[in-house]
Amino acid sequence: MSNERAHIITDLLLGAAHADGRMDGREAEKVKELVRTLTTDPDVLAGCEKRIDAFVPAKFDVQEAAKAFLGESEDQRYQLLELVAQIHSADDELDLEEDDYLRSLGAALGLPESSFEDLVLDYSVEEKQEMFEDLMDVSED
């Protein structure tokens, strides 16, 4: 794997870790662990470690990063999304911002949402609002 490709994947992982506005220590460790599964090249690993330390979430553009993978097969783009999804469970919290990040990445990779619905939360604001209203109606009786 080239340095550039590894750096982009590292950035995508870091974007997921920062999606909720903070990066938990467990998420940072998960990023490092996943990067080590991608390559054993010490130069690539060292470059990725530097990126982890220097990552600035406000300067990261998930749309731009995803462009590097648009030429890949749908299966390969899904595998990348699946890799990134592993960050979401690293801190044992399911977070809507992290879920939104995953959806944004999936869309930026040109994947139909139906192809990655197994990786994202199934929620509907309208559904939740209706459930809440139903609960309010019950409590008034």
N, CA and C atoms as an extended XYZ file, in Angstrom:
423
Properties=species:S:1:pos:R:3:atomname:S:1:resname:S:1:resid:I:1 pbc="F F F"
N         0.844       -1.172        0.000 N   MET     1
C         0.000        0.000        0.000 CA  MET     1
C         0.892        1.238        0.000 C   MET     1
N         0.530        2.210       -0.800 N   SER     2
C         1.326        3.430       -0.885 CA  SER     2
C         1.116        4.294        0.353 C   SER     2
N         2.088        5.168        0.600 N   ASN     3
C         1.967        6.115        1.699 CA  ASN     3
C         0.715        6.955        1.567 C   ASN     3
N         0.489        7.474        0.364 N   GLU     4
C        -0.658        8.364        0.144 CA  GLU     4
C        -1.975        7.667        0.473 C   GLU     4
N        -2.126        6.457       -0.012 N   ARG     5
C        -3.359        5.698        0.229 CA  ARG     5
C        -3.535        5.403        1.724 C   ARG     5
N        -2.463        5.007        2.375 N   ALA     6
C        -2.519        4.734        3.816 CA  ALA     6
C        -2.863        5.994        4.598 C   ALA     6
N        -2.336        7.128        4.160 N   HIS     7
C        -2.624        8.384        4.840 CA  HIS     7
C        -4.095        8.761        4.685 C   HIS     7
N        -4.637        8.557        3.516 N   ILE     8
C        -6.050        8.879        3.302 CA  ILE     8
C        -6.944        7.972        4.147 C   ILE     8
N        -6.616        6.698        4.192 N   ILE     9
C        -7.400        5.771        5.022 CA  ILE     9
C        -7.275        6.165        6.492 C   ILE     9
N        -6.082        6.518        6.922 N   THR    10
C        -5.887        6.972        8.303 CA  THR    10
C        -6.751        8.194        8.581 C   THR    10
N        -6.771        9.131        7.654 N   ASP    11
C        -7.596       10.333        7.818 CA  ASP    11
C        -9.084        9.978        7.898 C   ASP    11
N        -9.523        9.041        7.073 N   LEU    12
C       -10.932        8.627        7.115 CA  LEU    12
C       -11.264        7.995        8.467 C   LEU    12
N       -10.355        7.200        8.996 N   LEU    13
C       -10.551        6.604       10.318 CA  LEU    13
C       -10.584        7.688       11.396 C   LEU    13
N        -9.683        8.637       11.291 N   LEU    14
C        -9.641        9.729       12.268 CA  LEU    14
C       -10.881       10.610       12.172 C   LEU    14
N       -11.370       10.816       10.960 N   GLY    15
C       -12.615       11.566       10.785 CA  GLY    15
C       -13.755       10.893       11.530 C   GLY    15
N       -13.805        9.568       11.454 N   ALA    16
C       -14.833        8.815       12.174 CA  ALA    16
C       -14.649        8.968       13.685 C   ALA    16
N       -13.414        8.912       14.138 N   ALA    17
C       -13.143        9.023       15.571 CA  ALA    17
C       -13.522       10.404       16.119 C   ALA    17
N       -13.392       11.418       15.294 N   HIS    18
C       -13.695       12.789       15.712 CA  HIS    18
C       -15.113       13.224       15.353 C   HIS    18
N       -15.891       12.375       14.749 N   ALA    19
C       -17.216       12.769       14.239 CA  ALA    19
C       -18.135       13.316       15.318 C   ALA    19
N       -17.986       12.839       16.535 N   ASP    20
C       -18.848       13.309       17.621 CA  ASP    20
C       -18.223       14.473       18.396 C   ASP    20
N       -17.147       15.036       17.848 N   GLY    21
C       -16.528       16.204       18.459 CA  GLY    21
C       -15.388       15.904       19.414 C   GLY    21
N       -15.117       14.639       19.636 N   ARG    22
C       -14.009       14.266       20.516 CA  ARG    22
C       -13.504       12.886       20.110 C   ARG    22
N       -12.224       12.654       20.372 N   MET    23
C       -11.675       11.333       20.080 CA  MET    23
C       -11.305       10.672       21.403 C   MET    23
N       -12.009        9.624       21.713 N   ASP    24
C       -11.785        8.827       22.909 CA  ASP    24
C       -10.466        8.068       22.747 C   ASP    24
N        -9.780        7.806       23.840 N   GLY    25
C        -8.515        7.063       23.792 CA  GLY    25
C        -8.673        5.694       23.157 C   GLY    25
N        -9.825        5.062       23.382 N   ARG    26
C       -10.071        3.750       22.780 CA  ARG    26
C       -10.204        3.873       21.261 C   ARG    26
N       -10.770        4.989       20.816 N   GLU    27
C       -10.882        5.212       19.372 CA  GLU    27
C        -9.501        5.426       18.762 C   GLU    27
N        -8.652        6.175       19.440 N   ALA    28
C        -7.284        6.403       18.948 CA  ALA    28
C        -6.539        5.079       18.835 C   ALA    28
N        -6.684        4.229       19.830 N   GLU    29
C        -6.040        2.916       19.779 CA  GLU    29
C        -6.599        2.063       18.646 C   GLU    29
N        -7.894        2.159       18.417 N   LYS    30
C        -8.515        1.389       17.334 CA  LYS    30
C        -7.992        1.869       15.982 C   LYS    30
N        -7.828        3.172       15.818 N   VAL    31
C        -7.260        3.705       14.565 CA  VAL    31
C        -5.884        3.099       14.343 C   VAL    31
N        -5.051        3.133       15.363 N   LYS    32
C        -3.689        2.589       15.251 CA  LYS    32
C        -3.722        1.096       14.939 C   LYS    32
N        -4.588        0.375       15.605 N   GLU    33
C        -4.711       -1.069       15.375 CA  GLU    33
C        -5.122       -1.359       13.932 C   GLU    33
N        -6.093       -0.614       13.425 N   LEU    34
C        -6.564       -0.849       12.057 CA  LEU    34
C        -5.493       -0.496       11.036 C   LEU    34
N        -4.765        0.566       11.278 N   VAL    35
C        -3.680        0.943       10.364 CA  VAL    35
C        -2.634       -0.162       10.322 C   VAL    35
N        -2.333       -0.740       11.482 N   ARG    36
C        -1.346       -1.830       11.522 CA  ARG    36
C        -1.835       -3.076       10.786 C   ARG    36
N        -3.148       -3.255       10.661 N   THR    37
C        -3.653       -4.405        9.905 CA  THR    37
C        -3.540       -4.173        8.405 C   THR    37
N        -3.410       -2.924        8.001 N   LEU    38
C        -3.352       -2.595        6.578 CA  LEU    38
C        -1.947       -2.729        5.994 C   LEU    38
N        -0.948       -2.483        6.828 N   THR    39
C         0.428       -2.513        6.319 CA  THR    39
C         1.405       -2.838        7.445 C   THR    39
N         2.487       -3.458        7.060 N   THR    40
C         3.575       -3.703        8.009 CA  THR    40
C         4.812       -2.877        7.645 C   THR    40
N         4.708       -2.106        6.581 N   ASP    41
C         5.819       -1.263        6.144 CA  ASP    41
C         6.101       -0.215        7.224 C   ASP    41
N         7.295       -0.244        7.812 N   PRO    42
C         7.590        0.681        8.915 CA  PRO    42
C         7.530        2.153        8.504 C   PRO    42
N         7.888        2.461        7.267 N   ASP    43
C         7.826        3.853        6.804 CA  ASP    43
C         6.380        4.328        6.698 C   ASP    43
N         5.517        3.470        6.177 N   VAL    44
C         4.102        3.813        6.058 CA  VAL    44
C         3.491        3.967        7.449 C   VAL    44
N         3.816        3.042        8.345 N   LEU    45
C         3.292        3.108        9.712 CA  LEU    45
C         3.747        4.384       10.424 C   LEU    45
N         5.001        4.743       10.246 N   ALA    46
C         5.516        5.963       10.871 CA  ALA    46
C         4.789        7.191       10.338 C   ALA    46
N         4.534        7.221        9.039 N   GLY    47
C         3.798        8.335        8.441 CA  GLY    47
C         2.378        8.416        8.966 C   GLY    47
N         1.764        7.271        9.158 N   CYS    48
C         0.391        7.238        9.691 CA  CYS    48
C         0.375        7.705       11.135 C   CYS    48
N         1.367        7.301       11.919 N   GLU    49
C         1.447        7.747       13.319 CA  GLU    49
C         1.544        9.270       13.384 C   GLU    49
N         2.353        9.851       12.503 N   LYS    50
C         2.486       11.314       12.466 CA  LYS    50
C         1.152       11.962       12.113 C   LYS    50
N         0.415       11.344       11.193 N   ARG    51
C        -0.891       11.895       10.802 CA  ARG    51
C        -1.870       11.847       11.964 C   ARG    51
N        -1.814       10.781       12.727 N   ILE    52
C        -2.710       10.646       13.876 CA  ILE    52
C        -2.456       11.792       14.855 C   ILE    52
N        -1.190       12.071       15.114 N   ASP    53
C        -0.829       13.127       16.062 CA  ASP    53
C        -1.146       14.520       15.526 C   ASP    53
N        -1.080       14.700       14.212 N   ALA    54
C        -1.245       16.026       13.625 CA  ALA    54
C        -2.646       16.281       13.050 C   ALA    54
N        -3.548       15.335       13.143 N   PHE    55
C        -4.863       15.458       12.522 CA  PHE    55
C        -5.655       16.633       13.107 C   PHE    55
N        -6.197       17.445       12.193 N   VAL    56
C        -7.032       18.582       12.580 CA  VAL    56
C        -8.415       18.343       11.972 C   VAL    56
N        -9.382       17.942       12.789 N   PRO    57
C       -10.709       17.586       12.263 CA  PRO    57
C       -11.366       18.685       11.429 C   PRO    57
N       -11.185       19.937       11.823 N   ALA    58
C       -11.828       21.044       11.112 CA  ALA    58
C       -11.297       21.215        9.689 C   ALA    58
N       -10.109       20.718        9.436 N   LYS    59
C        -9.515       20.844        8.106 CA  LYS    59
C        -9.757       19.619        7.227 C   LYS    59
N       -10.370       18.582        7.797 N   PHE    60
C       -10.579       17.333        7.064 CA  PHE    60
C       -11.873       17.390        6.263 C   PHE    60
N       -11.786       16.981        5.003 N   ASP    61
C       -12.940       16.954        4.103 CA  ASP    61
C       -13.173       15.516        3.649 C   ASP    61
N       -14.191       14.892        4.225 N   VAL    62
C       -14.486       13.494        3.912 CA  VAL    62
C       -14.805       13.306        2.434 C   VAL    62
N       -15.473       14.266        1.826 N   GLN    63
C       -15.816       14.174        0.408 CA  GLN    63
C       -14.556       14.116       -0.453 C   GLN    63
N       -13.628       14.978       -0.129 N   GLU    64
C       -12.367       15.036       -0.884 CA  GLU    64
C       -11.562       13.746       -0.697 C   GLU    64
N       -11.485       13.264        0.530 N   ALA    65
C       -10.724       12.042        0.812 CA  ALA    65
C       -11.324       10.843        0.080 C   ALA    65
N       -12.635       10.773        0.027 N   ALA    66
C       -13.311        9.631       -0.607 CA  ALA    66
C       -13.046        9.555       -2.105 C   ALA    66
N       -12.744       10.682       -2.724 N   LYS    67
C       -12.494       10.702       -4.171 CA  LYS    67
C       -11.379        9.739       -4.584 C   LYS    67
N       -10.433        9.512       -3.704 N   ALA    68
C        -9.300        8.633       -4.016 CA  ALA    68
C        -9.730        7.185       -4.235 C   ALA    68
N       -10.962        6.841       -3.816 N   PHE    69
C       -11.418        5.451       -3.892 CA  PHE    69
C       -12.571        5.241       -4.874 C   PHE    69
N       -12.959        6.279       -5.575 N   LEU    70
C       -14.101        6.167       -6.484 CA  LEU    70
C       -13.850        5.215       -7.650 C   LEU    70
N       -12.602        4.984       -7.993 N   GLY    71
C       -12.267        4.064       -9.073 CA  GLY    71
C       -12.265        2.599       -8.661 C   GLY    71
N       -12.432        2.346       -7.380 N   GLU    72
C       -12.427        0.973       -6.870 CA  GLU    72
C       -13.785        0.313       -7.106 C   GLU    72
N       -13.814       -0.995       -7.006 N   SER    73
C       -15.073       -1.717       -7.162 CA  SER    73
C       -16.011       -1.382       -6.001 C   SER    73
N       -17.286       -1.641       -6.179 N   GLU    74
C       -18.249       -1.392       -5.108 CA  GLU    74
C       -17.892       -2.223       -3.873 C   GLU    74
N       -17.444       -3.453       -4.088 N   ASP    75
C       -17.045       -4.300       -2.958 CA  ASP    75
C       -15.883       -3.684       -2.179 C   ASP    75
N       -14.899       -3.155       -2.890 N   GLN    76
C       -13.751       -2.547       -2.212 CA  GLN    76
C       -14.155       -1.276       -1.472 C   GLN    76
N       -15.044       -0.476       -2.052 N   ARG    77
C       -15.517        0.735       -1.373 CA  ARG    77
C       -16.331        0.370       -0.138 C   ARG    77
N       -17.116       -0.700       -0.237 N   TYR    78
C       -17.873       -1.170        0.925 CA  TYR    78
C       -16.919       -1.650        2.019 C   TYR    78
N       -15.866       -2.356        1.630 N   GLN    79
C       -14.882       -2.833        2.615 CA  GLN    79
C       -14.218       -1.661        3.334 C   GLN    79
N       -13.955       -0.593        2.610 N   LEU    80
C       -13.387        0.605        3.234 CA  LEU    80
C       -14.387        1.177        4.243 C   LEU    80
N       -15.634        1.263        3.853 N   LEU    81
C       -16.668        1.772        4.751 CA  LEU    81
C       -16.807        0.869        5.981 C   LEU    81
N       -16.722       -0.415        5.759 N   GLU    82
C       -16.793       -1.388        6.846 CA  GLU    82
C       -15.612       -1.197        7.816 C   GLU    82
N       -14.439       -0.936        7.268 N   LEU    83
C       -13.259       -0.681        8.083 CA  LEU    83
C       -13.483        0.554        8.953 C   LEU    83
N       -13.953        1.613        8.337 N   VAL    84
C       -14.195        2.865        9.064 CA  VAL    84
C       -15.274        2.671       10.133 C   VAL    84
N       -16.266        1.853        9.844 N   ALA    85
C       -17.358        1.615       10.795 CA  ALA    85
C       -16.852        0.995       12.097 C   ALA    85
N       -15.711        0.333       12.057 N   GLN    86
C       -15.170       -0.286       13.273 CA  GLN    86
C       -14.797        0.749       14.332 C   GLN    86
N       -14.560        1.970       13.910 N   ILE    87
C       -14.213        3.037       14.853 CA  ILE    87
C       -15.415        3.370       15.739 C   ILE    87
N       -16.607        3.293       15.176 N   HIS    88
C       -17.804        3.704       15.908 CA  HIS    88
C       -18.053        2.882       17.162 C   HIS    88
N       -17.704        1.639       17.138 N   SER    89
C       -17.963        0.800       18.309 CA  SER    89
C       -16.787        0.775       19.282 C   SER    89
N       -15.707        1.438       18.939 N   ALA    90
C       -14.504        1.374       19.777 CA  ALA    90
C       -14.713        1.979       21.157 C   ALA    90
N       -15.565        3.005       21.262 N   ASP    91
C       -15.772        3.647       22.565 CA  ASP    91
C       -17.049        3.163       23.251 C   ASP    91
N       -17.631        2.090       22.725 N   ASP    92
C       -18.840        1.490       23.296 CA  ASP    92
C       -20.025        2.448       23.340 C   ASP    92
N       -20.039        3.427       22.452 N   GLU    93
C       -21.158        4.362       22.362 CA  GLU    93
C       -21.626        4.418       20.920 C   GLU    93
N       -22.931        4.397       20.745 N   LEU    94
C       -23.499        4.617       19.423 CA  LEU    94
C       -23.927        6.068       19.375 C   LEU    94
N       -23.366        6.790       18.454 N   ASP    95
C       -23.542        8.222       18.403 CA  ASP    95
C       -24.111        8.615       17.049 C   ASP    95
N       -25.112        9.482       17.022 N   LEU    96
C       -25.735        9.876       15.759 CA  LEU    96
C       -24.768       10.643       14.858 C   LEU    96
N       -23.871       11.449       15.452 N   GLU    97
C       -22.894       12.178       14.623 CA  GLU    97
C       -21.955       11.206       13.916 C   GLU    97
N       -21.555       10.162       14.632 N   GLU    98
C       -20.681        9.149       14.020 CA  GLU    98
C       -21.433        8.403       12.923 C   GLU    98
N       -22.704        8.147       13.166 N   ASP    99
C       -23.531        7.486       12.170 CA  ASP    99
C       -23.688        8.376       10.935 C   ASP    99
N       -23.895        9.670       11.153 N   ASP   100
C       -24.001       10.611       10.038 CA  ASP   100
C       -22.706       10.652        9.231 C   ASP   100
N       -21.575       10.582        9.920 N   TYR   101
C       -20.276       10.551        9.233 CA  TYR   101
C       -20.191        9.328        8.321 C   TYR   101
N       -20.603        8.198        8.843 N   LEU   102
C       -20.554        6.960        8.061 CA  LEU   102
C       -21.465        7.057        6.832 C   LEU   102
N       -22.635        7.629        7.016 N   ARG   103
C       -23.556        7.834        5.888 CA  ARG   103
C       -22.945        8.777        4.847 C   ARG   103
N       -22.315        9.846        5.332 N   SER   104
C       -21.668       10.810        4.421 CA  SER   104
C       -20.546       10.143        3.638 C   SER   104
N       -19.755        9.336        4.328 N   LEU   105
C       -18.665        8.638        3.656 CA  LEU   105
C       -19.219        7.658        2.623 C   LEU   105
N       -20.244        6.912        2.998 N   GLY   106
C       -20.859        5.974        2.057 CA  GLY   106
C       -21.342        6.685        0.801 C   GLY   106
N       -22.002        7.812        0.985 N   ALA   107
C       -22.493        8.593       -0.157 CA  ALA   107
C       -21.324        9.131       -0.983 C   ALA   107
N       -20.285        9.628       -0.303 N   ALA   108
C       -19.112       10.159       -1.009 CA  ALA   108
C       -18.389        9.072       -1.793 C   ALA   108
N       -18.495        7.834       -1.322 N   LEU   109
C       -17.885        6.704       -2.036 CA  LEU   109
C       -18.779        6.210       -3.173 C   LEU   109
N       -19.928        6.838       -3.321 N   GLY   110
C       -20.838        6.470       -4.410 CA  GLY   110
C       -21.587        5.179       -4.146 C   GLY   110
N       -21.730        4.824       -2.883 N   LEU   111
C       -22.446        3.593       -2.544 CA  LEU   111
C       -23.918        3.911       -2.279 C   LEU   111
N       -24.807        3.090       -2.796 N   PRO   112
C       -26.219        3.304       -2.462 CA  PRO   112
C       -26.428        2.989       -0.981 C   PRO   112
N       -27.269        3.775       -0.315 N   GLU   113
C       -27.475        3.579        1.122 CA  GLU   113
C       -27.936        2.163        1.440 C   GLU   113
N       -28.667        1.570        0.523 N   SER   114
C       -29.146        0.206        0.761 CA  SER   114
C       -27.990       -0.787        0.878 C   SER   114
N       -26.835       -0.455        0.302 N   SER   115
C       -25.703       -1.376        0.350 CA  SER   115
C       -24.967       -1.339        1.685 C   SER   115
N       -25.193       -0.299        2.476 N   PHE   116
C       -24.499       -0.236        3.769 CA  PHE   116
C       -25.449       -0.019        4.944 C   PHE   116
N       -26.717       -0.336        4.750 N   GLU   117
C       -27.669       -0.152        5.848 CA  GLU   117
C       -27.359       -1.053        7.040 C   GLU   117
N       -26.590       -2.104        6.803 N   ASP   118
C       -26.186       -2.979        7.912 CA  ASP   118
C       -25.110       -2.338        8.796 C   ASP   118
N       -24.513       -1.240        8.332 N   LEU   119
C       -23.445       -0.583        9.080 CA  LEU   119
C       -23.908        0.655        9.848 C   LEU   119
N       -25.112        1.128        9.551 N   VAL   120
C       -25.590        2.361       10.167 CA  VAL   120
C       -26.828        2.088       11.013 C   VAL   120
N       -27.105        3.027       11.889 N   LEU   121
C       -28.286        2.914       12.733 CA  LEU   121
C       -29.529        3.095       11.878 C   LEU   121
N       -30.570        2.394       12.246 N   ASP   122
C       -31.843        2.538       11.558 CA  ASP   122
C       -32.732        3.394       12.441 C   ASP   122
N       -32.754        4.665       12.134 N   TYR   123
C       -33.577        5.553       12.943 CA  TYR   123
C       -34.287        6.553       12.044 C   TYR   123
N       -35.390        6.969       12.510 N   SER   124
C       -36.167        7.978       11.820 CA  SER   124
C       -36.630        8.968       12.873 C   SER   124
N       -36.311       10.220       12.675 N   VAL   125
C       -36.708       11.246       13.631 CA  VAL   125
C       -38.225       11.277       13.749 C   VAL   125
N       -38.897       11.147       12.619 N   GLU   126
C       -40.358       11.162       12.640 CA  GLU   126
C       -40.908        9.997       13.451 C   GLU   126
N       -40.305        8.824       13.272 N   GLU   127
C       -40.726        7.642       14.026 CA  GLU   127
C       -40.560        7.865       15.517 C   GLU   127
N       -39.417        8.396       15.914 N   LYS   128
C       -39.146        8.633       17.325 CA  LYS   128
C       -40.100        9.688       17.890 C   LYS   128
N       -40.396       10.697       17.099 N   GLN   129
C       -41.314       11.732       17.540 CA  GLN   129
C       -42.712       11.155       17.745 C   GLN   129
N       -43.155       10.300       16.826 N   GLU   130
C       -44.460        9.658       16.966 CA  GLU   130
C       -44.497        8.791       18.215 C   GLU   130
N       -43.412        8.060       18.485 N   MET   131
C       -43.363        7.226       19.683 CA  MET   131
C       -43.455        8.089       20.944 C   MET   131
N       -42.763        9.210       20.935 N   PHE   132
C       -42.792       10.108       22.075 CA  PHE   132
C       -44.193       10.670       22.273 C   PHE   132
N       -44.829       11.086       21.176 N   GLU   133
C       -46.187       11.611       21.263 CA  GLU   133
C       -47.151       10.551       21.782 C   GLU   133
N       -46.980        9.314       21.344 N   ASP   134
C       -47.813        8.221       21.844 CA  ASP   134
C       -47.615        8.038       23.343 C   ASP   134
N       -46.373        8.128       23.799 N   LEU   135
C       -46.100        8.005       25.229 CA  LEU   135
C       -46.745        9.141       26.014 C   LEU   135
N       -46.709       10.326       25.438 N   MET   136
C       -47.312       11.491       26.110 CA  MET   136
C       -48.823       11.316       26.211 C   MET   136
N       -49.453       10.767       25.158 N   ASP   137
C       -50.890       10.532       25.162 CA  ASP   137
C       -51.267        9.524       26.237 C   ASP   137
N       -50.484        8.495       26.410 N   VAL   138
C       -50.754        7.448       27.399 CA  VAL   138
C       -50.671        8.024       28.813 C   VAL   138
N       -49.683        8.886       29.043 N   SER   139
C       -49.490        9.411       30.394 CA  SER   139
C       -50.597       10.390       30.787 C   SER   139
N       -51.296       10.946       29.820 N   GLU   140
C       -52.375       11.876       30.118 CA  GLU   140
C       -53.671       11.181       30.483 C   GLU   140
N       -53.795        9.906       30.162 N   ASP   141
C       -55.039        9.158       30.450 CA  ASP   141
C       -55.213        8.880       31.909 C   ASP   141
